[in-house]
Amino acid sequence: MRKRNAVSVVAVAAAVAVAAATAGSVVPAAAGARIAPGSVEFSAEVVSLNGSGCPPHTVLADAWPEKDLFRVGYSAYIAQAGGSSTPVDSHQQCQVAVRVSVPEDVTYGISSSDHEGFVHLESGANAALRVGHYIPGQPWAGMVTHNFDGASDDYWRFTHRPPVEQQVFKPCGEDRDLVLDTALRVDLGTSDPFKISWIAMDAPESVWTSYHLTWKSCP
């Protein structure tokens, strides 16, 4: 990290005092100009999981540097209601911490994310997908919701593209993981309670969540 120091033009003693006052308050360097797509080598790995929708060892990540994205795959992420389902089954959530490793002179932000899966809803039932992401210590824009109505039995895909002014970049020189928040919910509504309705994101090698990266230079 680099920090610009103020220069005193009065006494040496004043300069020493300024240095002492600022020594304990070093802040991360701000990101600079944007970098051309497809020019940054990086890796992505899952470092922690939390939530009913992602038990240990059920989430993986892989990086596609040539496409400026990384993908996350789930193998046990489904919410369902009806039949013998329990109330807990109807609302599943997952928080994934991903370590995105980039060169020291580069940092990243998320420009958009693509979410996909499958849904089966009886007539009268409904479901919802909630998505969001943040970098600890940085502003959080919250989560957005995408709704589904029955009857439905299909593959689905949803793209979340936050406004440019809400894109948050990892501070230069800081080791902070990216946190991915998602939640799945099913509500029986007026559907037959003996019939199961569900929504899933858990088809490994078939459906993925893709996070598209944008780059900035670091001083």
C-alpha positions as CSV (number, residue, x, y, z in Angstrom):
1,M,0.0,0.0,0.0
2,R,1.1,3.6,-0.7
3,K,0.0,6.7,1.1
4,R,0.6,10.3,0.1
5,N,2.3,12.1,3.0
6,A,1.7,15.8,3.8
7,V,4.8,18.0,3.7
8,S,5.3,20.8,6.3
9,V,6.9,24.0,5.3
10,V,7.4,25.3,8.8
11,A,9.5,23.8,11.6
12,V,11.1,20.3,11.6
13,A,9.2,19.6,14.8
14,A,5.9,20.2,13.1
15,A,6.8,17.7,10.4
16,V,7.7,15.1,13.0
17,A,4.4,15.7,14.7
18,V,2.5,15.2,11.5
19,A,4.3,12.0,10.8
20,A,3.6,10.6,14.2
21,A,-0.1,11.5,14.0
22,T,-0.5,9.7,10.6
23,A,1.6,6.7,11.2
24,G,-1.1,4.7,12.8
25,S,-3.9,5.5,10.3
26,V,-2.7,4.1,7.0
27,V,-5.6,3.6,4.6
28,P,-5.9,1.3,1.5
29,A,-4.9,2.9,-1.8
30,A,-7.8,3.9,-4.0
31,A,-8.3,2.0,-7.3
32,G,-7.4,3.9,-10.5
33,A,-8.2,3.6,-14.2
34,R,-10.2,0.7,-15.6
35,I,-8.3,-2.1,-17.3
36,A,-9.2,-3.7,-20.7
37,P,-11.2,-7.0,-20.5
38,G,-9.5,-10.3,-20.9
39,S,-6.1,-9.1,-19.8
40,V,-5.9,-10.2,-16.2
41,E,-4.9,-13.7,-14.9
42,F,-6.7,-14.6,-11.7
43,S,-8.0,-17.6,-9.6
44,A,-11.1,-18.1,-7.5
45,E,-11.6,-20.6,-4.6
46,V,-14.3,-21.2,-2.0
47,V,-12.9,-20.5,1.5
48,S,-16.0,-20.8,3.6
49,L,-19.7,-21.7,3.5
50,N,-22.6,-20.8,5.7
51,G,-26.3,-21.6,5.4
52,S,-28.8,-24.4,5.1
53,G,-28.5,-24.4,1.3
54,C,-24.8,-25.2,1.2
55,P,-23.6,-27.9,3.6
56,P,-19.8,-28.5,3.7
57,H,-18.2,-29.6,0.4
58,T,-21.2,-28.8,-1.7
59,V,-20.0,-25.7,-3.5
60,L,-17.1,-25.2,-5.9
61,A,-15.7,-22.3,-7.9
62,D,-13.6,-22.1,-11.0
63,A,-12.1,-19.1,-12.8
64,W,-12.3,-18.2,-16.5
65,P,-9.8,-15.4,-17.0
66,E,-10.3,-15.3,-20.8
67,K,-13.9,-14.3,-20.1
68,D,-13.4,-12.2,-17.0
69,L,-15.6,-14.3,-14.9
70,F,-15.7,-17.1,-12.3
71,R,-18.4,-19.7,-11.8
72,V,-19.9,-21.1,-8.7
73,G,-21.6,-24.5,-8.7
74,Y,-23.9,-26.0,-6.0
75,S,-24.7,-29.6,-5.4
76,A,-27.3,-29.5,-2.6
77,Y,-29.2,-26.3,-3.1
78,I,-33.0,-26.8,-3.3
79,A,-36.1,-25.3,-1.5
80,Q,-39.4,-27.1,-1.5
81,A,-42.8,-27.1,0.0
82,G,-45.8,-29.5,0.1
83,G,-46.1,-33.2,0.6
84,S,-43.8,-34.3,3.5
85,S,-41.6,-31.1,3.3
86,T,-40.9,-29.4,6.6
87,P,-41.1,-25.6,7.1
88,V,-37.3,-25.4,7.1
89,D,-37.3,-27.0,3.6
90,S,-39.2,-24.1,2.1
91,H,-36.6,-21.5,2.8
92,Q,-32.9,-22.2,2.1
93,Q,-30.1,-19.7,2.0
94,C,-26.3,-19.8,1.3
95,Q,-23.5,-17.5,2.0
96,V,-20.2,-18.3,0.1
97,A,-16.9,-16.6,0.7
98,V,-14.7,-16.7,-2.4
99,R,-11.1,-15.7,-2.5
100,V,-10.4,-14.0,-5.9
101,S,-6.6,-13.8,-6.2
102,V,-5.3,-11.1,-8.7
103,P,-2.0,-9.5,-9.4
104,E,-0.8,-6.8,-6.9
105,D,-1.3,-4.0,-9.4
106,V,-5.0,-4.9,-10.1
107,T,-8.2,-5.0,-8.2
108,Y,-11.7,-6.1,-9.2
109,G,-15.4,-5.4,-8.8
110,I,-18.6,-7.3,-9.9
111,S,-20.3,-5.9,-13.0
112,S,-23.0,-8.5,-13.2
113,S,-24.0,-12.0,-12.1
114,D,-26.0,-14.8,-14.0
115,H,-28.0,-17.2,-11.9
116,E,-29.7,-20.3,-13.3
117,G,-31.5,-23.4,-12.1
118,F,-34.8,-25.3,-12.4
119,V,-38.2,-24.8,-10.9
120,H,-41.4,-26.9,-10.5
121,L,-44.4,-25.1,-9.1
122,E,-47.9,-26.4,-8.9
123,S,-50.7,-24.1,-9.9
124,G,-51.2,-21.5,-7.1
125,A,-47.6,-21.9,-5.7
126,N,-44.8,-19.3,-6.0
127,A,-41.1,-19.1,-5.4
128,A,-38.4,-16.5,-5.1
129,L,-34.7,-16.1,-5.6
130,R,-32.8,-13.5,-3.7
131,V,-29.2,-12.5,-4.7
132,G,-26.5,-10.1,-3.6
133,H,-22.8,-9.8,-2.9
134,Y,-20.4,-7.6,-0.9
135,I,-16.8,-7.1,0.1
136,P,-16.5,-6.8,3.9
137,G,-15.9,-3.2,5.0
138,Q,-17.3,-1.8,1.7
139,P,-20.8,-0.4,1.0
140,W,-23.5,-3.0,0.5
141,A,-26.3,-2.5,-2.0
142,G,-28.5,-5.2,-0.4
143,M,-30.2,-8.1,-2.2
144,V,-32.5,-8.1,-5.2
145,T,-35.5,-10.6,-5.6
146,H,-36.7,-12.5,-8.7
147,N,-40.2,-14.1,-8.4
148,F,-41.7,-17.2,-10.0
149,D,-45.4,-18.1,-10.2
150,G,-47.0,-21.5,-10.8
151,A,-47.8,-23.4,-12.6
152,S,-44.3,-23.8,-13.9
153,D,-41.9,-26.6,-14.8
154,D,-38.8,-25.3,-16.5
155,Y,-35.2,-24.1,-16.6
156,W,-34.7,-20.5,-15.4
157,R,-32.0,-17.8,-15.8
158,F,-31.8,-14.4,-14.1
159,T,-29.1,-11.7,-14.5
160,H,-28.4,-9.2,-11.8
161,R,-26.7,-6.1,-13.1
162,P,-26.1,-3.4,-10.5
163,P,-25.9,0.2,-11.6
164,V,-22.3,1.3,-12.3
165,E,-22.4,3.7,-9.4
166,Q,-23.1,0.7,-7.1
167,Q,-20.2,-1.4,-8.3
168,V,-17.9,-1.9,-5.4
169,F,-14.2,-2.7,-5.8
170,K,-11.9,-4.5,-3.4
171,P,-9.5,-2.0,-1.8
172,C,-6.0,-2.1,-3.3
173,G,-3.5,-4.0,-1.1
174,E,-6.2,-5.5,1.1
175,D,-6.8,-9.2,1.6
176,R,-10.6,-9.4,1.6
177,D,-12.8,-12.2,0.4
178,L,-15.9,-11.6,-1.8
179,V,-19.1,-12.7,0.0
180,L,-21.9,-14.1,-2.2
181,D,-25.4,-14.2,-0.7
182,T,-28.3,-16.1,-2.2
183,A,-31.6,-17.5,-0.9
184,L,-34.4,-19.7,-2.3
185,R,-38.0,-19.7,-1.0
186,V,-41.1,-21.6,-1.9
187,D,-44.7,-20.7,-0.8
188,L,-47.5,-23.2,-1.4
189,G,-50.0,-20.3,-1.8
190,T,-53.3,-21.8,-3.0
191,S,-51.8,-25.0,-4.4
192,D,-52.6,-28.5,-3.4
193,P,-50.6,-29.0,-0.1
194,F,-50.1,-32.7,-0.9
195,K,-48.1,-31.9,-4.0
196,I,-44.5,-30.8,-3.9
197,S,-43.3,-27.5,-5.4
198,W,-39.6,-26.7,-5.6
199,I,-36.9,-24.4,-6.9
200,A,-33.2,-25.5,-7.2
201,M,-29.8,-24.3,-8.1
202,D,-28.1,-27.7,-7.5
203,A,-27.4,-29.3,-10.9
204,P,-23.6,-29.7,-11.0
205,E,-22.0,-29.5,-14.5
206,S,-25.4,-28.4,-15.8
207,V,-26.2,-25.0,-14.2
208,W,-23.8,-22.5,-12.7
209,T,-23.8,-19.0,-11.2
210,S,-21.4,-16.8,-13.1
211,Y,-19.9,-13.6,-11.7
212,H,-18.5,-11.2,-14.3
213,L,-15.5,-9.1,-13.2
214,T,-14.4,-5.6,-14.1
215,W,-10.9,-4.4,-13.4
216,K,-9.1,-1.3,-12.2
217,S,-5.4,-0.6,-11.7
218,C,-3.8,-0.1,-8.3
219,P,-1.1,2.5,-7.6
